[in-house]
């Protein structure tokens, strides 16, 4: 009797397991059957926001569903990270996370307690959305036309040259700290968590001297010559901007850039995660989308989830000395 009971129980478990597997396949097969939200850790109009909308538009075309961008700036990305981590893990909430949310220094003053993101501990990796070299521009009132001239001016006026960045501890802030360290100068951070539009008013008016962000954030001001383009932070000149020097031409070895990844709450069904990753790769291979991204100074670099985990860990090791310096100096 006991043997029959065990066999019956085993059969029930097997049937239940098969039913769950079939349900998971069905979920992945018809995913998505309603709108998908993509949380972004910065304000509308920022480089991250523009990228999220471009990628979301392409995914929406592939899926035949609306992809909604949800902006949740603040706390150096901590607000968006907390919202994404606490979202249902059903594949209908994704997070387009910027580099800065991975590069915070845990426990440093002003850093949200849920940062930095560590992968794969905190989120499920989906794929790399884009790399975004940053552009450095200056107010015309500063009277400089190159990175070399900016460095000379900063040496003449230690601590007096100000620069706008998208928040303390963000990749923009860290990049300018790296530039200052390599050039032997000190500049003053002015943090703008409200996005580039808020900073542009002060840059154009000359109340702040320098700005650093992705091209998508600065395009209007640069193309209208409202600010002076100084350099790009990529290792080599960008094909779309051949006349714009790199910082490395003045400071050999300098390289920095933003990057954005799509990640999902832990526990998201593996089948759905794989589908999102495959559809994302398909969308990013679209020539039209690649051209639109390149025009904004952003570039596609495919990564598997495992490669993305390794990449984020390597970036954290690379930036740790700068993060620790910033924390020591109380910047």
N, C-alpha and C positions, 0 to 999 in steps of 0.2 A: 504493500500500500504506500509506504513511504517512498519507494522507488518510483511508483506511478506519479505521486505528487510532485517529486523533483523533476520528472520528465515534463509534466504539464507546466510547471513553473518555468522550466527552461524554454519550453515552446512559446509561452506567453512573452517572456523577455525577448526572445528572438523576433517574434512578430512585432513587438513594440519598437525594437531597435530598427527593424526594416521600415516600419511606418515613419519613424522620425527621419531616417535617411531619405525616404521618398519625399517627405515634406520639405526637407532642406533643399533637395534637388529642385522641387517645384518652386520653392522660394527663389532660388538662384535663376531658374529658368524664366520666370516672369518678372524678375527684378529689372528695373523698378516699375511698379504699377501705380505709383503716386509721386508727387514732387519730392525732390531730394534737396536738403539744405546743406550749404557749404559755409561753415563758420570761418571768418577772417579776423585776424588779430589786429587790424588797423582800420583807419577811417576811410570813408568813401573818397575816391580820387587818389588814394595812395597807390604806389606801385603794386603792392600785394593785392589790393582791391581790384585794380584793373586786370591783373593776371587771373584772379579768381573768376571774374566775369567772362573773360575770354575762354578759359578752359571750361567753365560751366556751360557757356553757350554751345560749345562743340559737343560736350557730353549730352546736353539736352537734345541736340539733333540726333545723336546716335540712339538715345533711349526713347525718344518720343515723349519725354516728360520734362516738365519745368525744373530747372536747377536754380535755386534761390540763394543768393549771397546774403549772409547775415553778418553785419559788421559789429564786432564787439571789442573795440580798442580799450586800452588802459592797462595799468599795472605791468607794463613791459611785455604784454602778451598774456599775462596771468589770468585775466578775466575770460578771454577766449578759451584758454587752455582748460580752465575749470569747467566752463560750459560744455566744451566738447567731451571732456572726460566723463561728465555726468549724463551725457545724452544717451538715449536708448541705443543699444548695440545691434540694431537691425539693418544697418546699411543705409538708412535714410538721413543720417546726419554724418557728414564728413568734416574734416578740419584741414583747411589750407594753412599750414603753419609756416611762418617765416623763420629764417635762421636764428633770429634773436631769441626765440623761445627755447632754443637748444643751447644758447651760449650765455645764459645768465649764470652768475656765480652763486651757488646755493648758500643761503645764510647771510649773504652780503646785505648791508643796509638798503632798504628800498626794493629789494627783490621779492616778488611774490613767493609765498611759501611753497607753491606747487610747481615752481620752476627751479632748475631747468628741466625740460622734457628729456627723459632718457629712454632710448629705444633698445630693445623691445619691451622694457618694463612697463611703460605708461600707455602706449598706444600700439595699434597694429599698423605696420607699414603697408602702404599701397603703392606709391611711386613718386618719383621726382617730377614736379610740374615744370620748373624752369630754373635756370641760373640767371641772375640779374646783376651784371656789373653796375657799379654806381657811378654817377656823374657828379662832379664838383663844379659848382658855379659860384660866382661872387657878385656882390652888389657893385654896380658901376661906380658908386661913390667911394669905394675902397681904392680904386685906381690901380688895380693889378690885372695883368692879362695872362699870367701863367702860374703854374705851381711854384716855380723858382722864385718869382716875384712875391708870391704869397708867403713863402718861407722867409724871405729876406725881411718883409714887413713885420712878420711875427717875431723875428729876432730883434728888430728895432723897437718893438712895443710888446715886451713879454706879458702874456696874459691878457692883453687888451683886445686882440682880434677875436671876435665871437663867431660861432658857427651854429646853424640850426640843424638839429637832428631829430629823428622821430622817437625821442624818449631816451632817458638815461638807461644805459646798459644794452640798448638796441645795437644792431650791427652797424648802423650809421655812426653812432657814438664811438663804438669800438674801433671802427676804421679810422676815424679822425684821431683817436688816441694812438693808434699804430703809426699814422703819418707823423704825428708830433714826436713820438719816440724816435723814429728813424731820422727825422730832420733835426732833432734836438731843439724843438720849440714847444711852447705851451700856449694853447688857445682855449677860449672859454666856451663851454657848452651852453646852449640855450635849447632846452627840450620842448618840443611841440608834440604833445600826444594827440592833438586835434587834427593832425594830418597836414599835408603840404600847403593847402590853400591858406591856412592860418599863418604859416611861416613865410609864404611868398610875399604877403603884404609888407611884412617887416624887412625882408631882404630887398625888395624893390625900393622901399623908402629909405634904405640905408641904416635902419635901426639895428640890423644884424648884418654882419659882413659876408658870411660864407654859408652855403647850403650844400648838403650832400644827400642824395637819394637816387632811386632808380629813375631811368629816363622818363617813364610814364608819368611820374610825379612832376617832373621839371620841364616836360616837352613844351608846354605853352609859353613859359617864361623864356626858355632858351631860343625857340624858333622866332619869337617876337623881339629878341634881343633886349628883353626887360632885365635880364641878368647876363653876366659874361661867363661863357663856358670856359673852364680852366683845364679839365682833364677827366679821364675815365680811369677807373680803378682796375681794369682788366690787365692781364699780363702783356697783351699785345693790342695794338689799335684795332678798333672794330671796323669791319668791312663797310658797314652802313654809315660810319662816321670817320672817314679816313683822315680828315684834317684835325681831328681832336687828339692831342697827345695823351699818352698814358702817364700816370704818376711815376711809373717805373723808369721813364726816360729821364726823370730828375732824381729819383731815389731808386737805384737799381735793386731789384729783388722785391719791390713792393707789389702786392697783389691782394685784392679783397673783392668781395662781392656778396650780394644777397642770394639766397636760394630759397625755394619754396617747395614744400612737399605736401602730398595728400596723405593723410593718415586717418584712421578710424578708431572709435572706442574699442577697448579690449573686449573680446568676446563676440565681435562681429563674425557672423558665419563665414567660414573659410571659402565656401563656394561663391558667396557674394563678393568677398574681398578680391578673389581671383578675377571675377567678372569685371569689377570696377577697374582693376589694374590693367586688364587686357583692353577694355574700352578706352581707358585713358591713353594707353600707348597708341591705339588706333587713331584717336582724336589728335594727339600731338604729332602724328606723322602726316597729318593733312597739310599739303603745301600752302594753302591759304592761311591757316592758323600759324604755321611756322613763319611766314612772311610778316604777318601782323605782329608776332612776338619780336622778330628781329628788328622791325621798325621801331620798337619800344626799347631796344637794347636788351632783350631777354632771349635766351637760347635754350633749346631742348636738349636734355641729356637723360636718356632712358636709364632707369635702374630697377632691378628686381627688388622685392622687399628685403632680401638678405643684403644686397648691395647698399640699399638705403640705410639699413641699420648700421652697417660698417662705416659708411660715409659720415653719418651724423656723429658717431663716436670719434672718428678721426678729426673732424672739425672741432669738437670739444677739446681734444688734446692740443690742437694747434693754437686755439685762442686762450687757453687757460692762463698763460703768463700775462697777457694783456688784461684779462679779467681780474687777476689778482693784483696787478698794479693799480687798476682803477679803484678797486676796493680799498687798497692801502692809502691811496691819496684822497679818498672820499669824494671822488668825482661823480 
